[in-house]
Each structure stands twice: as C-alpha cells, then as structure tokens.
Amino acid sequence: MARVVALLLGLTLTFIAGFSGNALCAGNDLVIADFEKWPNNLGGQMGVYGSLEPKWEDKAKVPYSWVYAPDVVGYSKDNVHSGKQSFRLVNGLGANAAESWGSFGMDMGRVVDAVPVPVKIESKDVSGYKYLTFWVKGEKGGEHMEVTFRDANAVTYTPQFKYKIPDATTSWQKIVVPLDKIKGKIDLTALDNVSIAFGQDVSNDKGPTVYLDDFVFTNSQ
C-alpha cells in the first residue's frame, strides 16, 4: 500500500511541476525576453539605438522607448501581453530625433567591438527550432517593423539579414518568423542578436509607438 501511495504522490508532484514553471514556455521553448527582469532571459543586454534612444530628462513628459513597467507615466495593463511588463518603442521623440534609423536589440551572444566585453554570454544555437514568435501591439495601428538578425560571424552591428513583418494593429497580434526563411543567410547555430527596426528606415515618421512582449524560439506556432 505504501508503494502505491508513494507512486501516486510522485505522479502528482510530476503533474504539478509540469505547470509550475513559466506559463510562457512549452516544452523546450527558448525565451529570449519577457521583460519581467533585466537583462534579458538569456543573460544578454537589451538596448535602443538611433532614433529610438530616449531623452531621459523628458521621460515624464514624452513617451519614450524602454521597459514598459507599472511606474511608467500613463501605464496601462492593456499594453502588456503577459506578466506586468512589456517593452515600448517610440520613434523620433528622444535624444536623436533626426536619426534616419532606429533599432531595439536583444543580445544573445558576444557584443561586437565592445572592450571589455560587458556580459560574457555564448552565442546561442537555435537551429533546433522552427520559429521565432513574439507579440506586438500598436498605439494607433499601421506602425512598420522589420526583424533583423546577426550571428557570430558579424564584424559590425549592421544586421546581416532583415525580415519584414506585418504592420502593427491596435490589438495584440502574434508574429511568427519561420526560421527556414533565414536559414543559409544567418548561422542559426551561433546567433548573437535579434533586433526590431522601427525607425525612418522602415518608413515610420516621428511619434509611432508599439509595445513588444514575449520573444520565444519554439517549434509550435
């Protein structure tokens, strides 16, 4: 009888354990960022560059690109897909408003040309996954974006490959990037960076705003 009780207890604990982790994950999914902590979920840094860079002294008056958390002026849970935080991108209202390009980047491996290397993380092998998925919500709808990639062979920060995605809508929509579309153009066994282009270079004027959440490599859509 004791063995039966022990077996049932073990099965119960196994069942509970299967649901006690991050609800975002399924099986062996690889979460790049859910924006609930810093740095990203893989230990790499995140940053906004070019026309997305904030003007920090104006952040109480002007919407700015950065982690969208409950302490942000005007915070609304509607702009978060899961958890308490997302990441907001605002083009052309910050420190470099006249810049012709804007990018939000998530490092997964080495940081190109940084001396010393600020975070020592290894390039990620994502060749076993079929998709990169994430969620997007636009402030007004119609905001333009591209997903860009860089692998361990890159010698500069310039993206090696760009993938056009649908324009944002005013509701949360799931973006699915089939990795077979970039295979052969990017070394998926040594991926260093995934970024979102959101500046004038992808046809955004000044002021467009989007919210991003839950970047995941997965085998299911």
C-alpha positions, 0 to 999 in steps of 0.5 A: 500500500505504501508503494502505491501511495508513494507512486501516486504522490510522485505522479502528482508532484510530476503533474504539478511541476509540469505547470509550475514553471513559466506559463510562457514556455512549452516544452523546450521553448527558448525565451529570449525576453519577457521583460519581467527582469533585466537583462534579458532571459538569456543573460544578454543586454537589451538596448535602443539605438538611433532614433529610438534612444530616449531623452531621459530628462523628458521621460515624464513628459514624452513617451519614450522607448524602454521597459514598459513597467507599472511606474511608467507615466500613463501605464496601462495593463492593456499594453502588456501581453503577459506578466506586468511588463512589456517593452515600448518603442517610440520613434523620433521623440528622444535624444536623436530625433533626426536619426534616419534609423532606429533599432531595439536589440536583444543580445544573445551572444558576444557584443561586437567591438565592445572592450571589455566585453560587458556580459560574457554570454555564448552565442546561442544555437537555435537551429533546433527550432522552427520559429521565432514568435513574439507579440506586438501591439500598436498605439494607433495601428499601421506602425512598420517593423522589420526583424533583423538578425546577426550571428557570430560571424558579424564584424559590425552591428549592421544586421546581416539579414532583415525580415519584414513583418506585418504592420502593427494593429491596435490589438495584440497580434502574434508574429511568427518568423519561420526560421527556414526563411533565414536559414543559409543567410544567418548561422542559426547555430551561433546567433548573437542578436535579434533586433526590431527596426522601427525607425525612418528606415522602415518608413515610420515618421516621428511619434509611432509607438508599439509595445513588444512582449514575449520573444520565444524560439519554439517549434509550435506556432 
